[in-house]
Amino acid sequence: MDKKTILAFALSFVILVGWSLFFAPQPKKEPPKESSPESVQPEHEKSSVTISPAAPSKTIAAVEQPTVQQEEKRIKIDTPLYSAVFSNVGPTIKSFKLKKYRQTVNPESPFVEMVTLEEGMGDYLTILFDDSIDASTQNIAFSADKESLTLQQGSEPATIVFRGTNRNGIAITQTYRFHPDRYGIDLAVTAVNPNTVTVNGVFRTTLRALPPKDKGGYYAYVGFALFLDDKLDELEVEDPGETKSATGTIGWICYEDNYFISAVVPEVPAKGSFTGKHLSSGVFEGVYLPAAVSLPPSAQATSEYELYLGPRDLSILKKFGKNLDKAINFGWTDIIAKPLLYVLKFFDAYLHNYGVSIILLTILVKILFWPLTHKSYKSMKEMQKLQPRMAKLREKYKGDKQKLNQEMMALYKTYKVNPMGGCLPMVVQIPVFFALFRVLGACIELRHAPFIFWINDLSAPDRLFHFSFQIPFMAPPYGIPVLTLLMGASMFIQQKMTPSPGDPAQAKIMMFLPVIFTFMFINFPSGLVLYWLVNNLLSIGQQYRIYKKKA
């Protein structure tokens, strides 16, 4: 029974990891509904849109006004956290580089670029009052009140104001407020109706991104997500041409790209719809439409937002507020994983080495479960003593399975051994193990985080030396997976120390487990392999202490 327990645990691990990676069910969404400024009805509830009082007026089509086109101008914004380039056409963001994050482990490599679109793929982000059916006609050149903006550490927040008029004569003002010490950018969009007729429209948000060719995090989610009806909703559009929609009270929308996130957060959550598309060009396009607004003559409406363009860092997102930290999702282990991540960050604040922090966290978890694992190993030791008697019973009653089970249960009762004693403590630990698996496989804290020697990125597989030729089962870069081989060796030693099962077939299967796990871990992040290696070494020490003491 003890070996069956270990085998069941190992197979459960493989099945759960495989299921989580490839077969996790996605929530079904309602069929897409056609949305346009005319079809979205006003909601009588709290809204981020404020409309100034105006006299009632008959609603008719707006009178088209001439628009004065201007040439495109680029406005540079520089802060301690990022450098950005805004275009007055749109207006939109042409570049947004994060100064604290590099594209590779090379300290001279370029900063991470949030705007991943290539030329001709459209605008990264636009938020405008749309009173026309064809939103693609809204790329109007605005005037800007500044040509550049630089914020130093400790500077006061500063603004850039864009002013323009759309093709129907609606005057639009966008006011961006930048802060030197945070990734959040305040945005207020105001639409003024100078016409003599009422105009219906909607504040339309369009967010586009080109997904990466390779996933950066082992468990990183790439795609659109929104905070819908107080719950996280990941709107996956994996296949080209695929479209998914969601309707309800929307707190924020975002695009998550490996370790980074681009989010639009309305000042007040309100009823609206979001549609995510995977265009034939490979671009992900998301459109957020809140409730429609009606602008009488001389009236104005303002919609306020906060933009977040930065890392998927739990602490930073928690400080940002508005439930944006919910974008970091560790699945069914979330309630355990996030506290463990906070503990890991706490250790690193003093140790300044996430590899050492992982070792310390592993030791802490091992200490917390020491009584349970101690009981498990003791039970396995007692079961080992009964192996000769159990072998005789199997031989004696090999033709009568029912009688064999009765005799074995009587044997357990006589020697006061619980056959499940080695299993239950391990079952209790499974949620914590998987929580650590999710944290160490996807958290941005380990991205480009060095440990020792050749391990300079705990989010990547460990490779000593780099080879130009391919190695079976190994993802590039190709090299010697030293940490993984040590993990496999530790697992083999642990397996040899564990009491052997009475069934020869089981014994053969158990001999192959270290090999299977070594191949399975060969492409895992080195931080995750480090945790498993340290956990194995601690288990070996605990087993040695128990078995030698009782010998």
C-alpha positions as CSV (number, residue, x, y, z in Angstrom):
1,M,0.0,0.0,0.0
2,D,2.8,2.4,0.7
3,K,4.2,2.1,-2.8
4,K,0.8,2.4,-4.3
5,T,0.4,5.6,-2.4
6,I,3.6,7.1,-3.8
7,L,2.7,5.9,-7.3
8,A,-0.8,7.4,-7.0
9,F,0.7,10.7,-5.9
10,A,3.1,10.7,-8.8
11,L,0.4,9.9,-11.3
12,S,-1.9,12.5,-9.8
13,F,0.9,15.0,-10.3
14,V,1.3,14.1,-13.9
15,I,-2.4,14.1,-14.6
16,L,-3.1,17.4,-12.8
17,V,-0.2,19.2,-14.5
18,G,-1.2,17.9,-17.9
19,W,-4.9,18.8,-17.4
20,S,-4.0,22.3,-16.1
21,L,-1.8,22.8,-19.2
22,F,-3.8,21.4,-22.0
23,F,-7.4,20.5,-21.0
24,A,-8.5,23.0,-18.3
25,P,-12.1,23.8,-19.3
26,Q,-12.9,27.4,-20.2
27,P,-16.2,29.1,-19.2
28,K,-18.7,29.2,-22.0
29,K,-19.6,32.7,-23.2
30,E,-22.8,34.1,-24.6
31,P,-22.9,34.3,-28.4
32,P,-21.5,37.6,-29.7
33,K,-24.0,40.4,-30.0
34,E,-23.7,43.1,-32.5
35,S,-23.0,46.4,-30.7
36,S,-23.0,49.9,-32.0
37,P,-23.4,53.3,-30.4
38,E,-27.1,53.3,-31.5
39,S,-27.8,49.8,-30.0
40,V,-26.3,50.3,-26.5
41,Q,-29.0,51.7,-24.2
42,P,-28.3,54.1,-21.4
43,E,-28.2,52.5,-17.9
44,H,-29.8,54.2,-14.9
45,E,-27.0,53.5,-12.4
46,K,-23.6,54.7,-11.3
47,S,-21.4,55.5,-14.2
48,S,-18.0,56.9,-15.0
49,V,-19.6,59.2,-17.5
50,T,-20.8,62.6,-16.3
51,I,-23.1,64.7,-18.5
52,S,-23.7,68.4,-17.8
53,P,-27.4,69.5,-17.5
54,A,-29.0,70.7,-20.8
55,A,-32.4,71.5,-22.2
56,P,-34.3,68.6,-23.8
57,S,-34.0,68.4,-27.5
58,K,-35.3,66.1,-30.2
59,T,-32.8,63.4,-31.1
60,I,-31.8,63.4,-34.8
61,A,-28.7,62.8,-36.8
62,A,-25.7,65.1,-36.1
63,V,-24.8,67.7,-38.6
64,E,-21.4,66.9,-40.2
65,Q,-18.8,69.6,-39.6
66,P,-15.6,70.2,-41.5
67,T,-12.5,68.9,-39.8
68,V,-9.1,70.6,-40.0
69,Q,-6.4,67.9,-40.4
70,Q,-3.0,68.3,-38.8
71,E,0.3,66.5,-39.4
72,E,1.3,63.7,-37.0
73,K,3.4,64.7,-34.1
74,R,5.2,62.5,-31.5
75,I,5.2,63.6,-27.9
76,K,7.8,62.0,-25.6
77,I,7.1,61.3,-22.0
78,D,9.9,60.2,-19.7
79,T,9.5,59.1,-16.0
80,P,11.7,57.0,-13.7
81,L,9.6,54.0,-14.5
82,Y,9.0,54.2,-18.2
83,S,9.6,56.2,-21.4
84,A,6.7,56.6,-23.8
85,V,5.9,58.1,-27.1
86,F,2.4,59.4,-27.8
87,S,1.0,60.3,-31.2
88,N,-1.5,63.1,-31.7
89,V,-3.3,61.0,-34.3
90,G,-5.8,58.9,-32.5
91,P,-4.5,59.9,-30.0
92,T,-2.7,56.7,-29.2
93,I,0.5,55.3,-27.7
94,K,3.3,54.4,-30.2
95,S,5.8,53.2,-27.7
96,F,5.9,52.4,-23.9
97,K,9.2,51.0,-22.6
98,L,9.5,49.8,-19.0
99,K,12.9,50.9,-17.6
100,K,13.0,48.3,-14.8
101,Y,12.6,45.3,-17.2
102,R,15.0,44.1,-20.0
103,Q,14.0,41.9,-22.9
104,T,16.8,39.4,-21.9
105,V,19.1,38.7,-19.0
106,N,21.8,40.8,-20.7
107,P,21.9,44.1,-18.8
108,E,22.5,45.9,-22.1
109,S,19.5,44.5,-23.9
110,P,16.6,46.8,-24.8
111,F,13.8,47.7,-22.3
112,V,10.6,45.7,-22.5
113,E,8.3,47.3,-25.0
114,M,4.6,47.2,-24.2
115,V,3.5,48.2,-27.7
116,T,4.1,45.0,-29.7
117,L,2.2,46.0,-32.9
118,E,4.0,46.2,-36.2
119,E,3.5,48.9,-38.8
120,G,0.1,48.8,-40.4
121,M,-1.5,46.7,-37.6
122,G,-3.5,49.6,-36.2
123,D,-3.4,51.6,-33.0
124,Y,-2.4,50.1,-29.6
125,L,-4.9,51.9,-27.5
126,T,-7.6,54.5,-28.4
127,I,-10.4,55.8,-26.2
128,L,-12.8,58.2,-28.0
129,F,-16.4,59.4,-28.0
130,D,-17.7,57.5,-31.0
131,D,-20.9,58.9,-32.6
132,S,-20.4,57.2,-36.0
133,I,-21.1,53.6,-37.0
134,D,-17.7,53.2,-38.6
135,A,-15.2,53.6,-35.7
136,S,-12.3,53.3,-38.2
137,T,-12.9,56.8,-39.4
138,Q,-12.0,58.3,-36.0
139,N,-8.2,58.6,-36.4
140,I,-8.2,62.4,-36.4
141,A,-5.1,64.5,-35.7
142,F,-5.4,66.3,-32.4
143,S,-3.4,69.3,-31.1
144,A,-1.3,68.8,-28.0
145,D,-0.4,71.4,-25.4
146,K,3.1,70.0,-24.9
147,E,5.8,68.6,-27.2
148,S,7.5,66.5,-24.4
149,L,7.2,65.8,-20.7
150,T,9.9,64.7,-18.2
151,L,9.2,63.7,-14.6
152,Q,12.0,63.2,-12.1
153,Q,11.8,61.2,-8.9
154,G,9.8,63.3,-6.5
155,S,8.2,65.5,-9.2
156,E,4.6,66.6,-9.1
157,P,2.2,64.8,-11.5
158,A,1.9,66.6,-14.8
159,T,-0.6,66.5,-17.6
160,I,-0.8,66.5,-21.4
161,V,-4.0,67.7,-23.1
162,F,-5.1,66.6,-26.6
163,R,-7.9,68.6,-28.3
164,G,-9.6,67.7,-31.6
165,T,-12.9,67.6,-33.5
166,N,-14.3,64.5,-35.1
167,R,-16.1,64.4,-38.5
168,N,-19.5,65.1,-37.0
169,G,-18.3,68.3,-35.2
170,I,-18.0,66.8,-31.7
171,A,-15.2,68.5,-29.8
172,I,-13.1,65.9,-27.9
173,T,-10.5,66.6,-25.2
174,Q,-8.2,63.9,-23.7
175,T,-6.3,64.8,-20.5
176,Y,-3.6,62.4,-19.5
177,R,-2.1,62.8,-16.0
178,F,1.3,61.2,-15.4
179,H,2.9,60.3,-12.1
180,P,6.7,59.8,-11.5
181,D,6.3,56.9,-9.0
182,R,3.6,54.6,-10.5
183,Y,2.6,52.9,-13.7
184,G,-0.9,54.2,-13.5
185,I,-1.9,57.1,-15.8
186,D,-5.1,59.1,-15.2
187,L,-7.2,59.8,-18.3
188,A,-10.3,62.0,-18.7
189,V,-12.1,62.0,-22.1
190,T,-14.6,64.8,-22.6
191,A,-17.0,65.2,-25.6
192,V,-18.8,68.5,-26.2
193,N,-21.7,68.9,-28.6
194,P,-21.6,72.3,-30.3
195,N,-24.3,71.4,-32.8
196,T,-28.0,72.4,-32.6
197,V,-29.2,68.8,-32.5
198,T,-28.8,66.0,-29.9
199,V,-26.1,63.4,-30.6
200,N,-26.1,59.8,-29.4
201,G,-22.8,58.1,-28.9
202,V,-20.6,55.9,-26.7
203,F,-17.1,56.1,-25.3
204,R,-15.4,53.4,-27.2
205,T,-12.1,51.8,-26.0
206,T,-10.1,49.7,-28.5
207,L,-7.0,47.8,-27.3
208,R,-4.8,45.8,-29.7
209,A,-1.7,43.7,-29.2
210,L,0.4,41.2,-31.1
211,P,0.9,38.1,-28.9
212,P,4.4,36.7,-28.4
213,K,5.7,33.8,-30.4
214,D,6.7,32.0,-27.2
215,K,5.3,32.0,-23.7
216,G,7.6,33.6,-21.2
217,G,6.1,32.0,-18.1
218,Y,5.3,28.3,-17.8
219,Y,1.8,29.0,-16.6
220,A,1.5,32.6,-18.1
221,Y,-1.8,33.5,-19.5
222,V,-1.7,35.4,-22.8
223,G,-4.9,37.1,-24.0
224,F,-7.8,39.3,-22.9
225,A,-9.2,39.3,-19.4
226,L,-11.8,41.5,-17.7
227,F,-13.3,41.9,-14.2
228,L,-16.9,41.0,-15.0
229,D,-19.6,41.1,-12.3
230,D,-16.9,41.0,-9.6
231,K,-15.2,38.0,-11.0
232,L,-12.2,37.4,-13.3
233,D,-13.2,36.4,-16.8
234,E,-10.3,35.2,-19.1
235,L,-11.6,35.7,-22.7
236,E,-9.4,33.4,-24.7
237,V,-9.4,33.9,-28.5
238,E,-6.7,31.4,-29.6
239,D,-7.7,30.6,-33.1
240,P,-7.5,33.2,-35.9
241,G,-10.9,34.6,-36.7
242,E,-12.3,33.6,-33.3
243,T,-14.5,36.1,-31.5
244,K,-15.8,36.1,-27.9
245,S,-18.0,38.6,-26.1
246,A,-19.1,39.2,-22.6
247,T,-21.7,41.6,-21.1
248,G,-22.2,42.8,-17.5
249,T,-20.8,45.2,-14.9
250,I,-17.2,45.7,-16.0
251,G,-14.6,46.8,-13.5
252,W,-11.6,46.7,-15.9
253,I,-10.4,45.2,-19.2
254,C,-6.9,44.2,-20.0
255,Y,-4.5,42.3,-22.3
256,E,-2.0,40.1,-20.5
257,D,1.3,39.3,-22.2
258,N,3.5,36.8,-20.4
259,Y,4.7,38.8,-17.4
260,F,3.1,42.2,-18.3
261,I,-0.3,43.7,-18.5
262,S,-2.1,46.6,-20.4
263,A,-5.3,47.5,-18.6
264,V,-8.0,50.1,-18.9
265,V,-9.9,50.8,-15.7
266,P,-13.0,52.9,-15.7
267,E,-13.3,55.2,-12.7
268,V,-16.6,53.6,-11.7
269,P,-17.5,50.0,-12.8
270,A,-20.6,50.1,-15.0
271,K,-22.7,48.0,-17.3
272,G,-21.1,47.4,-20.7
273,S,-19.9,44.9,-23.2
274,F,-16.5,43.6,-24.3
275,T,-15.6,41.8,-27.5
276,G,-12.3,40.1,-28.1
277,K,-11.2,39.1,-31.6
278,H,-8.2,37.2,-33.0
279,L,-7.7,39.0,-36.4
280,S,-6.3,37.2,-39.4
281,S,-3.2,39.4,-39.1
282,G,-2.5,37.6,-35.8
283,V,-3.4,40.7,-33.8
284,F,-5.7,40.5,-30.7
285,E,-8.3,43.2,-30.7
286,G,-10.5,44.1,-27.8
287,V,-13.4,46.6,-27.9
288,Y,-15.0,47.9,-24.7
289,L,-18.4,49.7,-25.0
290,P,-20.1,51.1,-21.9
291,A,-23.6,52.4,-21.9
292,A,-24.6,54.9,-24.6
293,V,-24.9,58.6,-23.8
294,S,-27.1,61.3,-25.3
295,L,-25.6,64.7,-25.8
296,P,-28.1,67.6,-26.2
297,P,-26.9,70.8,-27.9
298,S,-24.1,72.6,-25.9
299,A,-23.9,69.7,-23.5
300,Q,-20.7,67.8,-22.6
301,A,-20.0,64.3,-21.3
302,T,-16.8,63.1,-19.5
303,S,-15.6,59.6,-19.0
304,E,-12.7,59.0,-16.6
305,Y,-10.3,56.1,-16.6
306,E,-7.0,54.9,-15.1
307,L,-4.5,53.1,-17.4
308,Y,-2.1,50.6,-16.2
309,L,0.8,49.6,-18.4
310,G,3.3,47.6,-16.4
311,P,4.4,44.3,-14.8
312,R,2.1,41.6,-13.5
313,D,3.5,42.1,-10.1
314,L,1.0,41.2,-7.3
315,S,2.2,43.8,-4.9
316,I,2.1,46.6,-7.4
317,L,-1.3,45.6,-8.7
318,K,-2.7,45.4,-5.2
319,K,-1.4,48.9,-4.5
320,F,-3.0,50.1,-7.7
321,G,-6.4,49.0,-6.4
322,K,-9.7,48.6,-8.4
323,N,-9.3,44.8,-8.0
324,L,-6.7,44.7,-10.7
325,D,-4.6,42.2,-8.7
326,K,-7.4,39.7,-9.6
327,A,-5.7,39.6,-13.0
328,I,-3.0,37.4,-11.4
329,N,-4.8,34.0,-11.3
330,F,-3.2,30.8,-9.9
331,G,-6.3,28.7,-10.7
332,W,-7.8,26.5,-8.0
333,T,-4.7,27.0,-5.8
334,D,-5.1,30.8,-5.7
335,I,-6.1,31.0,-2.1
336,I,-2.9,29.3,-1.1
337,A,-0.6,30.5,-3.9
338,K,-0.9,34.2,-3.2
339,P,0.1,34.0,0.5
340,L,3.1,31.9,-0.5
341,L,4.1,34.5,-3.1
342,Y,3.9,37.2,-0.4
343,V,6.2,35.1,1.9
344,L,8.6,34.5,-1.0
345,K,8.8,38.3,-1.6
346,F,9.2,38.9,2.1
347,F,12.3,36.7,2.2
348,D,13.7,38.3,-0.9
349,A,13.4,41.7,0.6
350,Y,16.1,40.7,3.1
351,L,18.1,38.1,1.2
352,H,18.1,39.8,-2.2
353,N,18.3,36.4,-3.9
354,Y,15.2,34.6,-5.1
355,G,17.0,31.3,-5.3
356,V,17.9,31.5,-1.6
357,S,14.4,32.7,-0.9
358,I,13.0,29.6,-2.6
359,I,15.2,27.4,-0.5
360,L,14.0,29.2,2.7
361,L,10.4,28.9,1.6
362,T,10.8,25.2,0.9
363,I,12.3,24.7,4.4
364,L,9.4,26.7,6.0
365,V,6.8,24.6,4.2
366,K,8.7,21.4,5.1
367,I,8.7,22.4,8.8
368,L,5.0,23.2,8.7
369,F,4.3,19.7,7.3
370,W,7.0,17.9,9.3
371,P,4.5,16.2,11.7
372,L,2.4,14.9,8.8
373,T,5.3,13.6,6.8
374,H,6.9,12.2,10.0
375,K,3.7,10.2,10.5
376,S,3.6,9.1,6.9
377,Y,7.2,7.8,7.0
378,K,6.6,6.0,10.3
379,S,3.5,4.3,8.8
380,M,5.5,3.3,5.8
381,K,8.2,1.9,8.1
382,E,5.6,-0.2,10.0
383,M,4.2,-1.4,6.7
384,Q,7.7,-2.6,5.7
385,K,7.8,-4.8,8.8
386,L,4.6,-6.5,7.6
387,Q,5.9,-7.2,4.1
388,P,7.0,-10.8,4.8
389,R,3.7,-11.7,6.3
390,M,1.8,-10.0,3.5
391,A,3.8,-11.9,1.0
392,K,2.9,-15.2,2.6
393,L,-0.8,-14.2,2.6
394,R,-0.7,-13.3,-1.1
395,E,0.9,-16.7,-1.8
396,K,-1.6,-18.6,0.4
397,Y,-4.8,-16.8,-0.9
398,K,-3.7,-16.0,-4.5
399,G,-6.8,-17.6,-5.8
400,D,-9.2,-16.0,-3.4
401,K,-9.1,-12.2,-3.5
402,Q,-11.9,-11.7,-1.0
403,K,-10.3,-13.9,1.6
404,L,-6.9,-12.3,1.0
405,N,-8.4,-8.8,1.7
406,Q,-10.0,-10.1,4.9
407,E,-6.8,-11.6,6.2
408,M,-4.7,-8.5,5.3
409,M,-7.2,-6.3,7.2
410,A,-7.0,-8.6,10.2
411,L,-3.2,-8.4,10.0
412,Y,-3.4,-4.6,10.0
413,K,-5.7,-4.7,13.0
414,T,-3.5,-7.1,15.0
415,Y,-0.4,-4.9,14.5
416,K,-2.3,-1.7,14.8
417,V,-1.2,-0.4,11.4
418,N,-3.2,2.0,9.3
419,P,-2.7,1.1,5.6
420,M,-3.8,4.7,4.7
421,G,-1.4,6.2,7.2
422,G,1.2,6.9,4.5
423,C,-1.3,8.3,2.1
424,L,-3.4,10.8,4.0
425,P,-0.6,13.2,5.1
426,M,0.6,13.3,1.5
427,V,-2.9,14.1,0.2
428,V,-3.1,17.1,2.6
429,Q,0.1,18.5,1.1
430,I,-1.0,18.2,-2.5
431,P,-2.8,21.7,-2.7
432,V,0.3,23.4,-1.2
433,F,2.6,21.6,-3.6
434,F,0.5,22.7,-6.6
435,A,0.2,26.2,-5.3
436,L,4.0,26.4,-5.2
437,F,4.2,24.8,-8.7
438,R,1.9,27.6,-10.1
439,V,3.7,30.4,-8.3
440,L,7.3,29.3,-9.2
441,G,6.2,28.6,-12.8
442,A,4.6,32.0,-13.6
443,C,5.5,34.8,-11.2
444,I,7.3,37.8,-12.6
445,E,9.5,38.0,-9.5
446,L,11.6,35.1,-10.9
447,R,11.9,36.6,-14.4
448,H,15.6,37.2,-15.0
449,A,16.3,36.6,-11.3
450,P,19.8,35.2,-10.8
451,F,20.6,32.5,-8.3
452,I,24.3,31.2,-8.4
453,F,26.8,30.2,-11.0
454,W,25.3,29.5,-14.4
455,I,21.7,29.9,-13.2
456,N,21.0,33.6,-14.1
457,D,17.3,33.3,-14.7
458,L,15.0,31.4,-12.3
459,S,12.1,31.6,-14.8
460,A,14.0,29.7,-17.5
461,P,15.3,26.1,-17.6
462,D,18.8,25.7,-16.3
463,R,21.4,25.0,-18.9
464,L,25.2,24.7,-18.3
465,F,27.0,25.4,-21.5
466,H,25.1,25.9,-24.8
467,F,25.1,23.5,-27.7
468,S,24.3,24.1,-31.3
469,F,22.9,20.6,-31.8
470,Q,19.5,19.5,-30.6
471,I,18.9,17.3,-27.7
472,P,15.8,15.0,-27.5
473,F,13.0,16.1,-25.2
474,M,14.8,19.4,-24.5
475,A,13.5,22.8,-25.6
476,P,16.1,25.4,-26.7
477,P,18.6,26.6,-25.6
478,Y,20.3,23.2,-25.5
479,G,22.8,22.5,-22.8
480,I,23.4,20.4,-19.7
481,P,20.4,20.6,-17.3
482,V,22.5,20.2,-14.2
483,L,19.9,21.2,-11.6
484,T,17.4,18.8,-13.2
485,L,19.8,15.9,-13.2
486,L,20.6,16.6,-9.5
487,M,16.8,16.6,-8.9
488,G,16.5,13.2,-10.6
489,A,19.4,11.8,-8.6
490,S,17.9,13.0,-5.4
491,M,14.5,11.4,-6.3
492,F,16.4,8.1,-7.1
493,I,18.0,8.2,-3.7
494,Q,14.7,8.9,-2.0
495,Q,13.1,6.1,-3.9
496,K,15.9,3.6,-2.8
497,M,15.4,4.7,0.8
498,T,11.6,4.0,0.7
499,P,10.5,0.5,1.7
500,S,10.2,-1.7,-1.4
501,P,6.7,-2.9,-2.3
502,G,5.9,-6.6,-2.1
503,D,4.7,-6.6,-5.7
504,P,7.6,-7.0,-8.2
505,A,5.6,-5.2,-10.9
506,Q,5.2,-2.2,-8.6
507,A,8.9,-2.2,-7.8
508,K,9.8,-2.0,-11.5
509,I,7.4,0.9,-12.0
510,M,8.8,2.8,-9.0
511,M,12.3,2.4,-10.4
512,F,11.3,4.3,-13.5
513,L,9.7,7.2,-11.7
514,P,12.9,9.2,-11.2
515,V,13.7,8.9,-14.9
516,I,10.2,10.0,-15.9
517,F,10.3,13.0,-13.6
518,T,13.7,14.0,-14.8
519,F,12.5,14.1,-18.4
520,M,9.3,15.9,-17.3
521,F,11.2,18.6,-15.4
522,I,13.9,19.1,-18.1
523,N,12.1,22.2,-19.5
524,F,10.6,23.5,-16.3
525,P,11.8,26.9,-14.9
526,S,14.9,26.4,-12.8
527,G,13.2,28.0,-9.8
528,L,10.6,25.2,-9.8
529,V,13.3,22.5,-10.2
530,L,15.2,24.1,-7.3
531,Y,12.2,23.8,-5.1
532,W,11.7,20.2,-6.0
533,L,15.4,19.4,-5.4
534,V,15.5,21.0,-2.0
535,N,12.2,19.3,-1.0
536,N,13.7,16.0,-2.0
537,L,16.9,16.6,0.0
538,L,14.9,17.5,3.1
539,S,12.7,14.4,2.7
540,I,15.9,12.3,2.4
541,G,17.2,13.7,5.6
542,Q,13.8,13.2,7.3
543,Q,13.6,9.6,6.1
544,Y,17.1,8.8,7.2
545,R,16.4,10.2,10.7
546,I,13.3,8.1,11.1
547,Y,14.5,4.8,9.5
548,K,17.9,4.8,11.2
549,K,16.4,5.8,14.6
550,K,13.8,3.0,14.4
551,A,16.3,0.4,13.1
